[in-house]
């Protein structure tokens, strides 16, 4: 679930980055959110395996 959400946010960030530069800070915020979701999903996945 977190990976799906992270991918959606990452794609939205990339589309916004390629589309327009008028909302720059919001695009970087989306990138940070996607990165955090990937890290949280990765840590939760490792915890479940251990």
N, C-alpha and C positions, 0 to 999 in steps of 0.2 A: 504494500500500500504506500509506504513512504517513498519507495523507488519510483512508483508511477507518478506520484505527486511531484517528486524532484525532477523527473524527466519533463513533465508538463511545464513546470516553472522554467526549466533550463531552455526548452524550446521557445517559450514566450520571450525569454530574455534575448535569445539569439535573433528571433524575428524582429524584436524591437530594436536591437542593436544594428541590424542590417537595414531596417526601414527608415528610422528617423533618429535624429540626435537631439530633439527638443526636450525629451524627458530623461536626460542622462542619469541623474541621481536615482531615479526609480529603476532604471535598467540595472544599475550596479547593485541595488538592493535585491532585485530578483535573482541576480547571480549569487549573491551571498546566501540567500534563502535556499537556493538549489544546492549549494555546496554543503550547508548545514544539514539539509535533509539527507544527502548522500552519506555524510559522515555518521549521522544518527542511525540510519538504516544499516550501514556497515557494522557499527558497533553492536547493534541489537542482533544482527545475524551472527556475529562471532560469539556473542554471549550465549545464544541458543545452541550453538554447536558444542560449546565447552561444557 
